[in-house]
């Protein structure tokens, strides 16, 4: 179960813990606030139940209600913090593995005026969000297009989380082609992650043939995956 704060709860977290903060924007006359973290420790996330304060976004509607848009919740590397140490995960069964793409997390939200815009974890006014908006604007509303799947997800209450990769956006892994790859789909209201192979969407046919992050069922243990990570090249890791 995911604890997704309301607007009031998110403000209460940043009021009592300065590891978390918010950024305020006015975009096309629409008021938007984005909640994030600075150098928060694992204990800060656990203590505050703040795993969703990782680009959590609220758009103020005409009636004063704050509409919420989630991203990926905060997760940690193995051996990075308490609760994620290898000994904590010894009995954890790995049922599905996905390569960790090495770019910038992107999602699209709808402003109160109906305009759809892209954002990263950090906000709207950066080159990655600008590039995502360009790719959205350049696409046409045909089945399988970026515009079609974004509009369908927003209409049906699903959060599509993408990764923007490009030769000019390299962090560790080189990518020759600029594109948005669909990483995960979550239910906007509950945060539940959906298997990308099993979308329960009325217009699921729109998604055929689109760039989706590869995933596979895995019989490898966490220990075996850690050993592979020592020798694999051109991959940042696995989720």
C-alpha positions as CSV (number, residue, x, y, z in Angstrom):
1,X,0.0,0.0,0.0
2,X,1.4,3.4,-1.0
3,X,0.9,6.4,1.3
4,X,0.3,9.3,-1.1
5,X,0.0,12.6,0.8
6,X,-2.8,15.1,0.1
7,X,-1.9,18.7,-0.6
8,X,-2.3,19.5,3.1
9,X,-0.3,16.5,4.3
10,X,2.5,17.3,1.9
11,X,2.7,20.9,3.2
12,X,2.8,19.6,6.8
13,X,5.8,17.4,5.9
14,X,7.8,20.2,4.5
15,X,6.8,22.4,7.5
16,X,8.3,20.0,10.0
17,X,11.2,18.6,8.1
18,X,13.6,20.8,6.0
19,X,14.9,17.8,4.1
20,X,11.7,18.3,2.0
21,X,10.6,21.4,0.1
22,X,8.3,22.6,-2.6
23,X,8.6,24.8,-5.8
24,X,5.8,27.0,-6.9
25,X,5.1,27.8,-10.6
26,X,2.6,29.8,-12.7
27,X,2.4,28.1,-16.1
28,X,0.1,29.6,-18.7
29,X,-1.7,31.4,-15.8
30,X,-2.2,28.1,-13.9
31,X,-0.8,27.6,-10.4
32,X,1.3,24.5,-9.9
33,X,3.3,23.3,-6.9
34,X,5.9,20.5,-6.9
35,X,7.1,18.7,-3.7
36,X,10.6,17.2,-3.6
37,X,13.6,16.5,-1.3
38,X,17.1,17.8,-0.8
39,X,19.6,15.6,1.0
40,X,17.0,13.5,2.7
41,X,18.2,10.3,4.5
42,X,16.3,7.0,4.3
43,X,15.1,7.6,7.8
44,X,13.5,10.9,6.7
45,X,11.4,9.2,4.1
46,X,10.4,6.4,6.6
47,X,9.7,8.8,9.5
48,X,7.6,11.1,7.4
49,X,6.0,8.5,5.1
50,X,7.3,10.8,2.4
51,X,8.3,8.2,-0.3
52,X,6.0,10.0,-2.8
53,X,7.6,13.4,-2.3
54,X,9.8,12.8,-5.4
55,X,8.3,15.3,-7.8
56,X,4.8,15.0,-6.4
57,X,2.7,17.7,-8.2
58,X,-0.5,19.6,-7.4
59,X,-2.4,21.7,-9.9
60,X,-4.8,24.3,-8.5
61,X,-8.2,24.0,-10.1
62,X,-10.7,26.8,-10.7
63,X,-12.7,25.7,-7.7
64,X,-9.7,25.9,-5.4
65,X,-9.1,22.1,-5.2
66,X,-5.6,20.8,-5.7
67,X,-5.4,18.0,-8.3
68,X,-2.6,15.6,-7.5
69,X,-0.1,13.9,-10.0
70,X,2.3,11.3,-8.8
71,X,5.6,10.1,-10.2
72,X,7.8,7.1,-9.2
73,X,8.0,6.7,-5.4
74,X,11.4,7.0,-3.8
75,X,13.4,3.7,-3.7
76,X,17.0,2.9,-2.8
77,X,19.9,0.8,-4.1
78,X,20.8,-2.4,-2.3
79,X,23.1,-1.6,0.7
80,X,22.3,2.1,0.4
81,X,20.3,2.7,3.5
82,X,18.5,1.0,6.4
83,X,15.8,-1.5,5.3
84,X,17.6,-2.0,1.9
85,X,20.8,-3.7,3.2
86,X,21.5,-7.1,1.7
87,X,20.7,-8.8,5.0
88,X,17.3,-7.1,5.0
89,X,16.5,-8.5,1.6
90,X,17.8,-12.1,2.0
91,X,14.4,-13.7,1.9
92,X,13.0,-11.3,-0.8
93,X,12.0,-13.1,-4.0
94,X,12.8,-11.4,-7.3
95,X,9.7,-11.9,-9.5
96,X,10.4,-9.3,-12.2
97,X,13.4,-7.4,-13.3
98,X,13.7,-4.3,-15.4
99,X,16.9,-2.5,-16.6
100,X,17.3,0.9,-15.0
101,X,17.3,3.3,-17.9
102,X,19.9,6.1,-17.6
103,X,18.2,9.3,-18.4
104,X,15.7,11.8,-16.9
105,X,12.3,10.8,-15.5
106,X,9.4,12.5,-17.3
107,X,5.7,12.5,-16.9
108,X,2.9,14.7,-18.4
109,X,0.3,16.5,-16.4
110,X,-2.8,18.5,-17.3
111,X,-3.0,22.1,-16.3
112,X,-6.3,23.6,-15.1
113,X,-6.8,25.2,-18.5
114,X,-6.6,21.8,-20.2
115,X,-3.1,22.1,-21.6
116,X,-0.8,19.1,-21.3
117,X,2.8,19.7,-20.3
118,X,5.8,17.6,-19.4
119,X,7.8,17.8,-16.2
120,X,10.9,16.1,-14.6
121,X,11.3,15.3,-11.0
122,X,12.7,18.8,-10.5
123,X,10.1,20.8,-12.4
124,X,9.1,22.2,-15.8
125,X,11.8,24.7,-16.7
126,X,14.7,22.5,-17.8
127,X,16.0,21.1,-21.0
128,X,14.7,17.6,-20.5
129,X,11.1,18.8,-19.9
130,X,11.4,21.1,-22.9
131,X,12.6,18.2,-25.1
132,X,9.7,16.0,-23.9
133,X,7.2,18.8,-24.8
134,X,8.7,19.0,-28.2
135,X,8.4,15.3,-28.8
136,X,4.8,15.5,-27.6
137,X,4.0,18.4,-29.9
138,X,5.7,16.7,-32.9
139,X,3.7,13.5,-32.4
140,X,0.3,13.0,-34.0
141,X,-2.8,11.7,-32.3
142,X,-2.7,8.3,-34.0
143,X,-2.8,4.9,-32.2
144,X,0.5,4.2,-30.6
145,X,1.7,7.8,-30.7
146,X,3.1,9.6,-27.7
147,X,0.2,12.1,-27.8
148,X,-2.4,9.4,-27.9
149,X,-1.1,7.4,-25.0
150,X,-0.5,10.5,-22.8
151,X,-4.0,11.8,-23.4
152,X,-5.5,8.4,-22.8
153,X,-3.6,7.9,-19.5
154,X,-4.7,11.3,-18.2
155,X,-8.3,10.7,-19.2
156,X,-8.4,7.3,-17.4
157,X,-6.5,8.3,-14.2
158,X,-3.2,6.6,-14.9
159,X,0.2,8.0,-14.4
160,X,2.5,7.1,-17.2
161,X,6.2,7.5,-16.2
162,X,8.7,7.9,-19.0
163,X,12.5,8.1,-19.2
164,X,13.9,10.7,-21.6
165,X,17.1,9.3,-23.2
166,X,19.3,11.0,-25.8
167,X,22.9,11.3,-26.9
168,X,23.0,14.8,-25.4
169,X,21.4,13.6,-22.1
170,X,24.0,11.0,-21.2
171,X,24.7,10.3,-17.5
172,X,26.3,6.8,-17.6
173,X,24.9,4.9,-20.5
174,X,25.2,6.2,-24.1
175,X,22.0,6.3,-26.2
176,X,22.1,7.1,-29.9
177,X,18.4,7.9,-30.3
178,X,16.4,10.6,-28.6
179,X,13.1,9.2,-27.3
180,X,10.7,8.8,-24.4
181,X,10.6,5.2,-23.1
182,X,7.6,4.2,-21.0
183,X,9.0,2.9,-17.6
184,X,6.0,2.3,-15.4
185,X,2.2,2.9,-15.2
186,X,0.6,3.6,-11.8
187,X,-3.0,4.3,-10.8
188,X,-3.1,8.0,-10.0
189,X,-5.3,7.6,-7.0
190,X,-3.8,4.6,-5.2
191,X,-0.2,4.5,-6.6
192,X,-0.5,0.9,-7.5
193,X,2.0,-0.2,-10.2
194,X,0.5,-2.1,-13.2
195,X,2.3,-4.7,-15.3
196,X,2.9,-3.0,-18.6
197,X,1.8,-6.2,-20.3
198,X,-1.6,-6.2,-18.5
199,X,-3.0,-2.6,-18.8
200,X,-6.6,-2.5,-17.9
201,X,-7.4,0.6,-20.0
202,X,-10.5,1.2,-22.2
203,X,-8.2,2.3,-25.0
204,X,-5.4,-0.2,-24.4
205,X,-5.1,-0.7,-28.2
206,X,-3.5,2.7,-28.4
207,X,-0.4,1.4,-26.7
208,X,0.5,-1.3,-29.2
209,X,4.0,-0.9,-30.6
210,X,5.1,2.0,-28.4
211,X,8.6,2.2,-26.8
212,X,8.3,0.4,-23.5
213,X,11.1,-0.5,-21.1
214,X,12.0,-4.1,-21.4
215,X,11.3,-6.4,-18.4
216,X,11.5,-10.1,-17.8
217,X,10.7,-12.6,-15.1
218,X,13.8,-13.5,-13.2
219,X,15.0,-16.6,-11.4
220,X,18.1,-14.8,-10.3
221,X,18.6,-13.9,-6.6
222,X,19.5,-10.4,-5.5
223,X,23.0,-11.7,-4.7
224,X,23.3,-13.1,-8.3
225,X,22.2,-9.8,-9.8
226,X,24.7,-7.9,-7.6
227,X,27.5,-10.2,-9.0
228,X,26.4,-9.5,-12.6
229,X,26.4,-5.8,-11.9
230,X,30.2,-6.0,-11.3
231,X,30.9,-7.2,-14.8
232,X,28.0,-5.8,-17.0
233,X,28.8,-2.8,-19.2
234,X,26.6,0.0,-20.6
235,X,23.8,-0.6,-18.0
236,X,23.2,1.4,-14.9
237,X,21.5,-1.4,-13.0
238,X,18.2,-3.2,-12.5
239,X,15.0,-2.4,-10.8
